[in-house]
């Protein structure tokens, strides 16, 4: 868990995370840098709101997934 003055962030698995504040929510980019074939999803929780990010598999393992959280 990462806690800053304005934001609390939790993730379900080790990952690289980029969060961009947008009007109406956040654009979240998640990457599994370990390319763990057993990692099929990573849950990201920001300030108590949660979103599931399906992780690319096979030859696309290690690529980013981008989701929008309201």
Residue frames as a rotation matrix with the C-alpha (Angstrom) as fourth column:
UNK 1
0.585 0.811 0.000 0.00
0.811 -0.585 0.000 0.00
0.000 0.000 -1.000 0.00
UNK 2
-0.658 -0.691 0.300 1.17
0.693 -0.711 -0.118 3.50
0.294 0.130 0.947 -0.86
UNK 3
0.466 0.805 -0.367 -0.33
0.881 -0.460 0.112 6.41
-0.079 -0.376 -0.923 1.01
UNK 4
-0.645 -0.584 0.493 0.27
0.617 -0.779 -0.116 10.02
0.451 0.229 0.862 0.05
UNK 5
-0.931 0.278 -0.235 -1.34
-0.050 -0.738 -0.673 13.19
-0.361 -0.615 0.701 1.32
UNK 6
-0.332 0.840 -0.430 -4.23
-0.877 -0.443 -0.188 12.93
-0.348 0.314 0.883 -1.17
UNK 7
0.364 0.416 -0.834 -4.30
-0.799 0.599 -0.050 9.30
0.478 0.685 0.550 -2.28
UNK 8
-0.069 -0.337 0.939 -4.12
-0.648 0.731 0.214 5.72
-0.758 -0.594 -0.269 -0.99
UNK 9
0.242 0.049 -0.969 -3.10
-0.907 0.368 -0.208 3.06
0.346 0.929 0.133 -3.54
UNK 10
-0.051 -0.239 0.970 -3.20
-0.537 0.825 0.175 -0.74
-0.842 -0.512 -0.171 -3.11
UNK 11
0.028 0.035 -0.999 -2.45
-0.942 0.335 -0.015 -3.47
0.334 0.942 0.042 -5.67
UNK 12
0.834 0.415 0.365 -3.05
-0.517 0.820 0.248 -7.23
-0.196 -0.395 0.897 -5.53
UNK 13
0.698 -0.653 0.295 0.31
0.684 0.730 -0.003 -8.21
-0.213 0.203 0.956 -7.12
UNK 14
-0.148 -0.815 -0.561 3.69
0.296 -0.578 0.761 -6.62
-0.944 -0.053 0.327 -7.78
UNK 15
0.423 0.326 0.845 3.40
0.901 -0.054 -0.430 -4.35
-0.095 0.944 -0.317 -10.81
UNK 16
-0.870 -0.486 -0.077 4.48
0.460 -0.859 0.226 -1.16
-0.176 0.161 0.971 -12.49
UNK 17
0.118 0.988 -0.098 1.68
0.961 -0.139 -0.238 1.37
-0.248 -0.066 -0.966 -12.21
UNK 18
-0.943 -0.267 0.196 1.03
0.313 -0.914 0.257 4.70
0.111 0.304 0.946 -13.91
UNK 19
-0.017 0.958 -0.288 -1.93
0.952 -0.072 -0.296 6.75
-0.304 -0.279 -0.911 -12.71
UNK 20
-0.909 -0.182 0.376 -3.09
0.321 -0.881 0.348 9.87
0.268 0.436 0.859 -14.52
UNK 21
-0.409 0.790 -0.457 -5.79
0.443 -0.265 -0.856 12.03
-0.797 -0.553 -0.242 -12.97
UNK 22
-0.840 0.269 0.471 -8.40
0.409 -0.256 0.876 12.87
0.357 0.928 0.105 -15.60
UNK 23
-0.627 0.732 0.267 -11.64
-0.770 -0.634 -0.073 14.76
0.116 -0.251 0.961 -15.49
UNK 24
0.396 0.913 -0.094 -14.08
-0.858 0.405 0.315 12.35
0.326 -0.044 0.944 -13.87
UNK 25
0.985 -0.013 0.170 -11.57
-0.063 0.899 0.434 9.72
-0.158 -0.438 0.885 -12.71
UNK 26
0.131 -0.989 0.065 -8.19
-0.622 -0.031 0.783 8.12
-0.772 -0.143 -0.619 -13.34
UNK 27
0.752 -0.114 -0.650 -6.53
-0.500 0.545 -0.673 6.47
0.430 0.831 0.353 -16.32
UNK 28
0.428 -0.553 0.715 -4.54
-0.616 0.401 0.678 3.53
-0.662 -0.730 -0.169 -14.94
UNK 29
0.497 -0.397 -0.772 -1.81
-0.623 0.455 -0.636 1.71
0.604 0.797 -0.021 -16.83
UNK 30
0.556 -0.226 0.800 -0.67
-0.627 0.518 0.583 -1.57
-0.546 -0.825 0.146 -15.25
UNK 31
0.346 -0.518 -0.782 2.24
-0.655 0.463 -0.597 -3.81
0.671 0.719 -0.179 -16.26
UNK 32
0.927 -0.175 0.331 3.45
-0.117 0.704 0.701 -7.11
-0.355 -0.688 0.632 -14.81
UNK 33
0.437 -0.821 -0.369 7.21
-0.895 -0.357 -0.266 -6.63
0.087 0.446 -0.891 -15.34
UNK 34
-0.337 -0.545 0.768 7.90
-0.625 0.739 0.250 -10.20
-0.704 -0.396 -0.590 -14.18
UNK 35
-0.261 0.360 -0.896 5.75
-0.892 0.266 0.366 -11.56
0.370 0.894 0.251 -17.06
UNK 36
-0.795 0.039 0.606 4.33
-0.382 0.743 -0.549 -14.10
-0.472 -0.668 -0.575 -14.61
UNK 37
-0.793 0.480 -0.374 2.16
-0.213 0.357 0.910 -16.49
0.570 0.801 -0.181 -16.68
UNK 38
-0.494 0.621 -0.608 0.02
0.830 0.546 -0.117 -17.17
0.259 -0.562 -0.785 -13.58
UNK 39
-0.643 0.248 -0.724 -0.86
0.231 -0.839 -0.493 -13.47
-0.730 -0.485 0.482 -13.20
UNK 40
-0.489 0.547 0.679 -4.13
0.857 0.156 0.492 -13.13
0.163 0.822 -0.545 -15.12
UNK 41
0.466 0.620 0.630 -5.42
0.426 -0.782 0.454 -10.03
0.775 0.057 -0.629 -13.33
UNK 42
-0.728 -0.583 -0.361 -4.23
0.631 -0.365 -0.684 -7.30
0.267 -0.726 0.634 -11.01
UNK 43
0.465 0.883 -0.069 -6.68
0.812 -0.394 0.430 -5.44
0.352 -0.256 -0.900 -8.81
UNK 44
-0.713 -0.616 0.333 -5.94
0.463 -0.772 -0.435 -1.77
0.526 -0.156 0.836 -8.21
UNK 45
0.371 0.800 -0.471 -7.60
0.913 -0.222 0.342 0.13
0.169 -0.557 -0.813 -5.37
UNK 46
-0.699 -0.507 0.505 -7.43
0.427 -0.862 -0.274 3.92
0.574 0.024 0.818 -5.23
UNK 47
-0.828 0.335 0.450 -8.99
-0.536 -0.709 -0.458 5.73
0.165 -0.621 0.766 -2.27
UNK 48
-0.514 0.613 0.600 -11.23
-0.347 0.491 -0.799 2.72
-0.784 -0.619 -0.039 -1.57
UNK 49
0.609 0.682 -0.404 -12.48
-0.651 0.140 -0.746 2.26
-0.453 0.717 0.529 -5.16
UNK 50
-0.232 -0.683 0.693 -11.33
-0.172 0.730 0.662 -0.90
-0.957 0.034 -0.287 -6.91
UNK 51
0.579 0.334 -0.744 -10.88
-0.793 0.020 -0.609 -1.95
-0.189 0.942 0.276 -10.54
UNK 52
0.422 -0.393 0.817 -9.77
0.160 0.919 0.359 -5.25
-0.892 -0.021 0.451 -12.07
UNK 53
0.264 -0.441 -0.858 -7.13
-0.904 -0.423 -0.061 -5.17
-0.336 0.792 -0.510 -14.81
UNK 54
0.905 0.035 0.425 -6.95
0.097 0.953 -0.287 -8.27
-0.415 0.301 0.859 -17.03
UNK 55
0.109 -0.962 -0.250 -3.30
-0.539 -0.268 0.798 -8.93
-0.835 0.047 -0.548 -17.79
UNK 56
0.484 0.009 -0.875 -2.17
-0.858 0.201 -0.473 -9.93
0.171 0.980 0.105 -21.31
UNK 57
0.508 -0.245 0.826 -1.15
-0.260 0.871 0.418 -13.57
-0.821 -0.427 0.378 -21.67
UNK 58
0.714 -0.262 0.649 1.08
0.628 0.650 -0.428 -15.63
-0.310 0.713 0.628 -23.96
UNK 59
-0.120 -0.842 0.526 3.32
0.968 -0.217 -0.127 -13.68
0.221 0.494 0.841 -26.26
UNK 60
0.186 0.258 0.948 1.72
0.154 -0.961 0.231 -10.44
0.970 0.104 -0.218 -25.02
UNK 61
0.678 0.018 -0.735 2.76
0.720 0.180 0.670 -11.11
0.145 -0.983 0.109 -21.41
UNK 62
-0.279 -0.800 -0.532 4.50
0.869 -0.445 0.214 -8.10
-0.408 -0.403 0.820 -19.86
UNK 63
-0.634 0.140 0.761 2.58
0.434 -0.750 0.500 -5.58
0.640 0.647 0.415 -21.97
UNK 64
-0.967 0.252 -0.022 0.51
-0.148 -0.633 -0.760 -2.88
-0.205 -0.732 0.650 -20.30
UNK 65
-0.268 0.960 0.086 -3.22
0.909 0.222 0.352 -2.88
0.319 0.172 -0.932 -19.71
UNK 66
-0.982 0.003 0.189 -5.01
-0.043 -0.976 -0.213 0.46
0.184 -0.217 0.959 -19.55
UNK 67
-0.205 0.949 -0.238 -8.32
0.921 0.270 0.281 0.98
0.331 -0.162 -0.930 -17.73
UNK 68
-0.553 0.139 0.821 -10.35
-0.183 -0.982 0.043 4.01
0.813 -0.126 0.569 -16.68
UNK 69
-0.472 0.383 -0.794 -11.67
0.861 0.393 -0.322 4.29
0.189 -0.836 -0.515 -13.12
UNK 70
-0.002 0.569 0.822 -14.46
0.110 -0.817 0.566 6.72
0.994 0.092 -0.061 -12.26
